[in-house]
Amino acid sequence: MRVALPLFLLVFLLFESAVAQTSKNFFTYGLTVGANRPQTAILSGDQKFPEQILPSTGFNFQYTRMVHPKVPLNFTAGFGLMGVKLSAPANGGFMGDQMSPFSWGTFTLTNLRLEVGSGYELFQKNRSTCSVLGGIGIRKMSNGSYGSMSSEAQGELYRVEFETSKPSVPFVSLGAQWSYQLKSANLLSVKLSYDHSFNNIYDGTYMLYNQSSYGTYNNQGRFMNLQIGYTLNGQNKAARLALLQQEQQLDRKAAKKLYRKEKRYIDPKSMFLRTSGGIYLSRTRISDDPNNVMKSGSVPDFMPQLAFEKGIGSNLYLEATLSSGRVWFTEKYTVMPYSSMATSTSNHLQLSLGAMYRWTLPSNYVILNFHAGLSSGLLFDKVGNAWSSSSQWGGAMNNTPFEFSTQISSTVVSKYVGAVYLGASKDFRLANRVYLNLGYRRYFGFNTLINSTIQHTDLLTQQSSVIQAKVKGGGSDIVLGLKFKLNK
């Protein structure tokens, strides 16, 4: 991590100094969606832990220097998120996922990716180009130890423990890319690639069905990636800088300052369309817990968004956002502060209406966008308005053992989702009418959607308590997407 920031700044400065001078230098912003799965091996017994395929997402910055008309030299820095899903199928007397088909343990792991590579242009026709690419790099995972277990009346369903790799993991990447040159001379590209790591990115063990089967639970760092990229080549910028210097008798520094001010200007009556995806955190709130055995918590889930903005002047905009996701009931226990179990029985569709204010400096630089409004939606149930479950948990935290059982009864009391929201976002201009948008919103729910009663029994002390929990329309989201200006 300490090496990544200086390296990224060096690449960015090289781009800033070079891109305006010649089209041999390019800079690409890329959004990546990939697929990854862990690997298991049996050491005892005859049952393997499921190898769940989950998406991985990322954002990349790439500087390219053309060392030959058909041969690039690429330097890439990026960060990403990958999920880990833990669940087990039914077996014998164990109900497994059959008992709670929408319940599982989840973790989200972050990683940093650095790569240097090259390639070769296979052919070019009109504005389209097809190339093969390859590279070598390192992936640094966020340091952490993780674990989850689930119990039923028959005993322990599964137990999984794993730890991410502390050293950086080397990998090779192979792929193909199709690029299309836009009228602005910038490029839109689609790249399909495969990353093959030389060491595991995490290592662990699993146990199944009262420990009758156990083995290794690892991830070899194999990723299939699909990237959408937007590439700047600097031709238009160089021409505009030369014209400003000539027409207004400016030196290069002053011309650059004026050019940036021109590019930052946004017409106060502009309209934008935004498409985004990211993490939605549906929050479960503990309303009554006499023995302090549970915590309020949430789990991440993917949420797509589609939004429209219309300027009304004075940096004010009206906005409408359509989003979809899942509402989760989350179990988070005080003795297991780093683990969560989540159950989802409902999808939700929400429409948010509100206003946005751009905090803008005299130089037309936008510091932040601030959002506020109302959100309203509906739940769509999968398994009915009521459900129940029972579990048994055990282990040790900081050398202190724990063992307890739970019986949970939940009821959907309202299918209407109502909330007010506050938020902030930042736009990064990729082209004249294309922006990268990073946003955060916090929702404050009006009404209760799900009521849950948890009967908790400490099996070491035989102390019991009844806990009340609620899921409202509250939570938060973090999204990343592209924003398109609809008018000139």
Disulfide bonds with the S-S distance in Angstrom:
none
